[in-house]
Amino acid sequence: MSGTTQGWLRPIVWPVLVPTALVFGGEGAAMVVLGLSAIEGGASLSLAALVVATVGLGQLTGSIPAGQLTVRFGERRVLVVASLVSTVVWASAVAASSPAALAVVGFSGGVASAAFAVARQSWTMDVVPVAARARAMSLLGGASRVGLVVGPLAGAALQAWAGLDGGFMVASAAALLAAVTVLVVREPEVRGLARGSSGESPAGGADHVPAGPATVRPASVDRPADRPTASPAGSTDPASTRPAAARPASARSVIHAHASVLATAGIGVVIINLARSLRPVLVPLALSEAGADPHTTSLVVAAAAAAELLLFYPAGVTMDRYGRRVVAVSCSGVMGVGLILMGALGAVDGLAGIVGGAVLLGIGSGIGSGVVKTLGADAAPVADRATFLGVWNVLGETGGAAGPLALSGLTAVLSLAGAGVVLGVVALAGALGLTRWLAPEREGPWRRGDRSSA
């Protein structure tokens, strides 16, 4: 590892990784009881599901405004404010009794979650060198996953004393602790560390060298003389010295400037998150249809989650060493095979095919831990970085929301097995598209740099 990458982990452990585990752990604890609280308040099953879905709707709605707020006020303020808003929102859920009030709580919590997600990614880009970027982004994903495991367990423990409100109490307390953590942690003395290594390619990363300088806070370090000053989309970046409090560019102008990346690799991101979102919905339904008992279902779901959790850091190492394309393509491809196995073999062999497909889904999702964030970080321009990240997150959230809806619609027309096969083919098509869109010889942020062999 080069000298510029030494110590890349330290600046993100307390300001980013620990608060991430707390905020998303609290969100996981809250979501477990959000639907149950709606039912307790008189909602039907379908209405309760809609209440839970408001969290995702809030995340989708809040991503672009979150990016613009981050440009205007800076990452640290947005992280603190988003955590404090989550504290108030989840605490208010204790007093909310009607499904309508809980829906407002869920939507507000989703908006705060989106703001936190954009700001933490922008902060990480600012302090981590490009050569370690994928590992850092994978750790962000891993911290979220750890939180989503530990948070519901803590909520369940408190529910023994406080009932369903225990989940909301855990969520509120975790968000408050995250805000305090960000406030008390000392800001790194050197921001913009990533730019210092922008001239380097990730070790062995034949598929990945950003086309322009690392996308970092502009005021900290001068551009290397031997690097182009173009943004990843290929356009010259006239606002490289934009102060943090400047008026952010509109989302429309950012989308227009980076349309080619958003319409190619962005579509791949939608497909990856679409396939990833199917596991918690499809696996229990398929196992139930095959006649599995609840104990077996829980074990299979846990095995798939464990496979995903164990792979998040190796995924980052692979991206940094061998490039983004190999991980993105493998992620979508393995999940596609898993979905087809669950559908085709599940219909023929029953439980064995479903279990094999479920584990492959977990492995595929684990392989791609952090890949969506890393691709977004690579493609983000120097100016209006956070606005671009907000747009990128909208693509990811769209895929996550589309998965269960597509599964529901295809199951109504075909069958659960048929839906699995069709969506598996879509994931394989996404893998083929990513093979081309992330090709090192293709114009764009993933073009192979001029590594002289002389």
C-alpha positions in Angstrom: 0.0 0.0 0.0 1.4 3.4 -0.9 2.2 6.1 1.6 -0.7 8.2 0.6 -3.1 5.5 1.6 -1.6 4.8 5.0 -4.1 5.7 7.8 -7.1 6.1 5.5 -9.4 4.2 7.9 -8.8 6.4 11.0 -10.5 9.6 9.7 -13.8 7.7 9.1 -14.2 5.3 12.0 -15.7 7.7 14.6 -17.1 10.5 12.3 -18.7 8.1 9.8 -18.7 4.3 10.5 -19.8 4.4 14.1 -22.6 6.9 13.5 -23.7 4.9 10.4 -24.1 1.8 12.5 -26.0 3.7 15.1 -28.4 5.5 12.7 -29.1 2.5 10.5 -29.3 0.2 13.4 -31.9 2.5 15.0 -33.8 2.6 11.7 -33.8 -1.2 11.5 -35.2 -1.3 15.1 -37.9 1.2 14.2 -39.0 -0.5 10.9 -39.5 -3.8 12.7 -42.2 -2.2 14.9 -43.6 0.5 12.5 -46.0 -1.8 10.7 -46.9 -3.7 13.9 -47.7 -0.4 15.6 -49.9 0.6 12.6 -51.8 -2.7 13.0 -52.2 -2.1 16.7 -53.6 1.3 15.7 -56.3 -0.3 13.5 -54.6 -0.6 10.1 -55.1 -3.6 7.8 -52.2 -5.7 6.7 -52.0 -3.9 3.3 -52.2 -0.4 5.0 -49.5 -1.5 7.5 -47.3 -2.5 4.6 -47.9 1.0 3.1 -46.9 2.6 6.3 -43.6 0.8 6.3 -43.1 1.7 2.7 -43.2 5.4 3.6 -39.7 5.1 4.9 -38.4 4.1 1.5 -40.5 6.9 -0.1 -38.9 9.4 2.2 -35.5 8.2 1.3 -36.3 8.5 -2.4 -37.8 12.0 -2.0 -35.0 13.3 0.3 -31.9 12.2 -1.6 -31.6 15.1 -4.0 -32.4 17.9 -1.5 -30.0 16.2 0.9 -27.2 16.5 -1.7 -27.9 20.2 -2.2 -28.0 20.9 1.5 -24.7 19.1 1.9 -23.2 21.3 -0.8 -24.5 24.4 0.9 -23.8 23.6 4.6 -21.2 20.9 4.6 -21.2 17.3 5.6 -20.7 17.7 9.4 -23.7 19.9 9.9 -25.9 17.7 7.7 -24.8 14.6 9.6 -25.6 16.2 13.0 -28.9 17.7 11.9 -30.1 14.5 10.2 -29.2 12.5 13.3 -31.1 15.0 15.5 -34.1 14.9 13.2 -34.1 11.1 13.4 -34.0 11.4 17.2 -37.1 13.6 17.3 -38.9 11.6 14.6 -38.5 8.2 16.2 -39.3 9.6 19.7 -42.5 11.1 18.4 -43.5 7.6 17.1 -44.1 6.6 20.7 -46.9 9.1 20.9 -48.3 8.4 17.4 -51.3 6.1 17.5 -53.0 6.3 14.1 -51.7 4.8 10.9 -51.6 8.3 9.3 -49.4 9.7 12.0 -47.1 6.7 11.8 -46.9 7.2 8.0 -45.7 10.8 8.6 -43.2 9.5 11.1 -41.9 6.9 8.6 -41.6 9.4 5.7 -39.8 11.9 7.9 -37.4 9.2 9.1 -36.7 8.2 5.6 -35.9 11.8 4.6 -33.5 12.2 7.5 -31.9 8.8 6.6 -31.3 10.0 3.0 -29.6 13.2 4.2 -27.4 11.2 6.5 -26.5 8.7 3.7 -25.5 11.5 1.2 -23.4 13.4 3.8 -21.5 10.4 5.1 -20.6 9.4 1.5 -19.4 12.9 0.7 -17.3 13.0 3.9 -15.7 9.7 3.1 -14.8 10.8 -0.4 -13.2 13.9 1.1 -10.8 12.1 3.5 -10.0 8.7 1.9 -7.6 8.5 -1.0 -8.8 7.1 -4.3 -6.6 4.0 -3.9 -8.6 3.0 -0.8 -12.0 4.4 -1.9 -13.7 1.1 -2.6 -12.7 -0.4 0.8 -14.0 2.7 2.5 -17.4 2.5 0.7 -17.6 -1.2 1.4 -17.1 -0.4 5.1 -19.9 2.1 4.9 -22.2 -0.7 3.6 -20.9 -3.1 6.2 -21.5 -0.6 9.0 -25.1 -0.2 7.8 -25.5 -4.0 7.7 -24.1 -4.5 11.2 -26.5 -1.8 12.4 -29.4 -3.5 10.7 -28.6 -6.7 12.6 -27.8 -5.3 16.0 -30.5 -2.6 16.0 -33.5 -5.0 15.8 -32.0 -7.2 18.4 -31.6 -4.3 20.8 -35.2 -3.3 20.0 -36.5 -6.8 20.7 -34.7 -6.7 24.1 -36.3 -3.4 25.1 -39.7 -4.5 23.8 -39.8 -7.0 26.7 -40.1 -4.0 29.0 -41.7 -1.3 26.9 -43.7 -3.2 24.3 -43.6 -2.0 20.6 -42.5 1.4 21.8 -39.2 -0.2 22.7 -38.1 -0.3 19.0 -38.8 3.4 18.6 -36.9 4.2 21.9 -33.8 2.3 20.6 -34.0 4.1 17.3 -34.3 7.6 19.0 -31.5 6.8 21.4 -29.2 5.5 18.7 -29.7 8.5 16.5 -29.0 10.9 19.4 -25.8 9.0 20.2 -24.8 9.3 16.5 -25.3 13.1 16.6 -23.2 13.4 19.8 -20.5 11.2 18.2 -20.2 13.4 15.2 -20.2 16.6 17.3 -17.5 15.5 19.7 -15.2 13.9 17.2 -12.4 16.2 16.0 -12.5 17.0 12.3 -9.5 15.7 10.4 -6.8 18.4 10.1 -6.3 17.6 6.4 -9.4 17.5 4.3 -9.1 16.6 0.7 -6.7 13.7 1.3 -8.2 11.9 -1.7 -6.8 14.5 -4.1 -3.3 13.8 -3.0 -3.5 10.3 -4.5 -5.7 11.0 -7.5 -2.8 10.4 -9.7 -2.5 6.8 -8.6 -4.5 3.9 -9.8 -5.8 1.4 -7.3 -3.2 -1.3 -6.9 -3.7 -3.7 -9.7 -7.0 -2.0 -10.7 -6.8 -2.4 -14.4 -10.4 -1.5 -14.8 -10.5 1.6 -12.8 -8.8 4.9 -12.8 -11.0 8.0 -12.5 -10.8 10.2 -15.5 -10.3 13.4 -13.4 -9.0 14.3 -10.0 -10.6 12.7 -6.9 -13.8 14.4 -6.1 -13.0 16.2 -2.9 -13.5 19.5 -1.1 -11.9 21.9 -3.5 -10.2 24.3 -1.2 -7.7 21.9 0.5 -5.0 20.8 -2.0 -4.0 22.0 -5.4 -4.7 19.8 -8.4 -1.8 17.6 -9.4 0.0 19.1 -12.5 -0.1 15.9 -14.4 -3.8 15.2 -14.1 -6.6 16.6 -16.3 -9.0 19.1 -14.8 -12.1 17.6 -16.4 -14.9 16.3 -14.3 -15.6 12.5 -14.7 -18.2 13.2 -17.3 -15.6 14.8 -19.4 -16.6 18.4 -19.1 -14.2 21.1 -17.7 -15.0 21.9 -14.1 -15.1 25.7 -13.9 -16.3 25.7 -10.3 -13.4 23.8 -8.7 -13.1 26.4 -6.1 -16.7 26.5 -5.1 -17.0 27.3 -1.4 -19.0 25.0 0.8 -21.7 27.7 1.3 -22.1 28.5 -2.4 -25.5 28.1 -4.0 -25.7 24.5 -5.2 -26.4 23.7 -8.8 -29.9 22.4 -9.6 -30.4 18.7 -9.8 -31.7 19.2 -13.4 -28.4 20.7 -14.5 -26.4 18.0 -12.8 -28.5 15.3 -14.5 -28.0 17.0 -17.8 -24.2 17.3 -17.4 -23.8 13.6 -16.5 -26.6 12.1 -18.5 -24.4 9.5 -20.2 -23.2 8.0 -17.0 -26.6 8.1 -15.3 -28.2 6.4 -18.3 -25.6 3.6 -18.5 -23.9 2.7 -15.2 -26.9 4.3 -13.4 -29.2 1.7 -15.0 -26.8 -1.0 -13.8 -27.1 0.4 -10.3 -30.9 0.3 -10.5 -30.8 -3.4 -11.5 -28.3 -4.3 -8.8 -30.5 -2.7 -6.1 -33.6 -4.2 -7.7 -32.1 -7.7 -7.4 -30.8 -7.0 -3.9 -34.1 -5.9 -2.6 -35.8 -9.2 -3.6 -34.1 -11.4 -1.0 -36.0 -10.3 2.1 -39.3 -10.6 0.2 -38.8 -13.5 -2.1 -37.0 -16.0 0.2 -39.6 -16.2 2.9 -42.4 -16.4 0.4 -40.7 -19.1 -1.7 -39.9 -21.2 1.4 -43.4 -20.8 2.7 -44.8 -22.0 -0.7 -42.4 -25.0 -0.6 -43.8 -26.0 2.8 -40.9 -25.0 5.0 -41.6 -24.4 8.7 -40.8 -21.0 10.3 -37.7 -22.4 12.0 -36.2 -23.5 8.7 -37.1 -20.2 7.0 -35.4 -18.2 9.8 -32.2 -20.4 9.4 -32.1 -19.9 5.6 -32.7 -16.1 5.9 -29.9 -15.9 8.5 -27.5 -18.0 6.4 -28.1 -15.6 3.4 -27.6 -12.6 5.6 -24.4 -14.0 7.1 -23.0 -14.7 3.6 -23.6 -11.0 2.7 -22.2 -9.7 5.9 -19.0 -11.7 5.7 -18.1 -10.5 2.2 -18.4 -6.7 2.5 -14.7 -6.0 3.2 -13.3 -8.5 0.7 -15.5 -6.8 -1.9 -13.8 -3.5 -1.3 -10.4 -5.0 -1.4 -11.3 -6.6 -4.8 -12.5 -3.3 -6.2 -9.4 -1.5 -5.2 -7.1 -4.1 -6.5 -8.8 -5.4 -9.6 -11.3 -2.7 -10.6 -14.9 -1.9 -10.2 -16.2 -3.8 -13.2 -15.3 -7.3 -11.9 -17.2 -6.7 -8.7 -20.3 -5.0 -10.2 -20.6 -7.6 -12.9 -20.1 -10.5 -10.5 -22.7 -9.0 -8.1 -25.4 -8.7 -10.6 -24.6 -11.9 -12.3 -24.5 -14.1 -9.2 -27.8 -12.6 -7.9 -29.3 -13.3 -11.3 -28.2 -16.9 -11.1 -29.6 -17.1 -7.6 -33.0 -15.8 -8.6 -33.2 -18.2 -11.6 -32.3 -21.1 -9.3 -34.9 -20.1 -6.8 -37.5 -19.9 -9.6 -36.6 -22.8 -11.9 -35.1 -25.3 -9.5 -37.4 -24.3 -6.7 -40.4 -25.2 -8.8 -38.8 -28.6 -9.6 -36.7 -29.6 -6.5 -38.5 -27.5 -4.0 -36.5 -26.7 -0.8 -33.0 -27.5 -2.1 -33.3 -25.1 -5.1 -34.7 -22.3 -3.0 -32.0 -22.7 -0.3 -29.2 -22.7 -2.9 -30.7 -19.7 -4.7 -31.1 -17.8 -1.4 -27.5 -18.3 -0.4 -26.4 -17.2 -3.9 -28.5 -14.1 -3.5 -26.7 -13.3 -0.2 -23.3 -14.0 -1.8 -24.0 -11.9 -4.8 -25.2 -9.0 -2.6 -22.2 -9.4 -0.4 -19.8 -9.4 -3.4 -21.3 -6.0 -4.4 -21.1 -4.4 -0.9 -20.2 -0.8 -1.5 -20.1 -1.1 -5.3 -23.1 1.3 -5.8 -21.5 3.9 -3.5 -18.1 3.4 -5.1 -19.4 3.9 -8.6 -21.2 7.0 -7.6 -18.1 8.4 -5.9 -16.0 7.7 -9.0 -18.5 9.4 -11.3 -19.2 12.4 -9.1 -17.8 15.8 -10.3 -15.6 18.0 -8.1 -18.1 20.8 -8.1 -21.6 19.9 -6.9 -20.4 16.5 -5.8 -23.1 16.0 -3.1 -25.9 17.0 -5.5 -24.7 14.3 -7.9 -24.5 11.8 -5.0 -28.1 12.7 -4.2 -29.2 12.0 -7.8 -27.2 8.7 -7.7 -28.9 7.6 -4.5 -32.2 8.2 -6.1 -31.3 5.6 -8.7 -30.4 3.2 -6.0 -33.6 3.8 -4.0 -35.6 3.5 -7.2 -34.2 0.0 -7.8 -34.8 -0.9 -4.2 -38.4 0.2 -4.4 -39.0 -1.4 -7.8 -37.9 -4.9 -6.8 -40.8 -5.9 -4.5 -43.3 -4.1 -6.8 -42.0 -6.0 -9.9 -42.1 -9.3 -7.9 -45.7 -8.6 -6.9 -46.8 -7.8 -10.4 -45.0 -10.7 -12.1 -46.3 -13.2 -9.5 -49.9 -12.1 -10.2 -49.3 -12.7 -13.9 -47.1 -15.7 -13.9 -46.2 -17.4 -10.5 -43.7 -16.9 -7.8 -41.3 -19.2 -9.6 -41.8 -17.5 -12.9 -41.3 -14.1 -11.3 -37.9 -15.3 -9.9 -36.8 -16.5 -13.3 -37.8 -13.3 -15.1 -36.1 -11.1 -12.6 -33.0 -13.3 -12.6 -32.8 -12.7 -16.4 -33.1 -9.0 -15.8 -30.2 -9.2 -13.3 -28.1 -11.2 -15.8 -28.9 -8.5 -18.5 -27.7 -5.9 -16.0 -24.4 -7.8 -15.6 -23.9 -7.8 -19.4 -24.6 -4.1 -19.5 -22.2 -3.3 -16.8 -19.5 -5.3 -18.6 -19.8 -2.8 -21.4 -20.5 0.4 -19.4 -17.6 -0.1 -17.0 -15.2 -1.2 -19.7 -11.8 0.5 -19.1 -11.5 1.6 -22.8 -14.9 3.3 -22.7 -15.0 7.1 -22.3 -16.0 8.1 -18.8 -14.9 7.9 -15.2 -13.9 4.3 -15.4 -11.6 4.7 -18.4 -8.2 3.2 -18.0 -5.6 5.9 -17.2 -2.5 6.4 -19.1 -0.2 4.1 -17.1 3.0 4.4 -19.0 4.9 1.2 -19.4 8.0 3.1 -20.4 
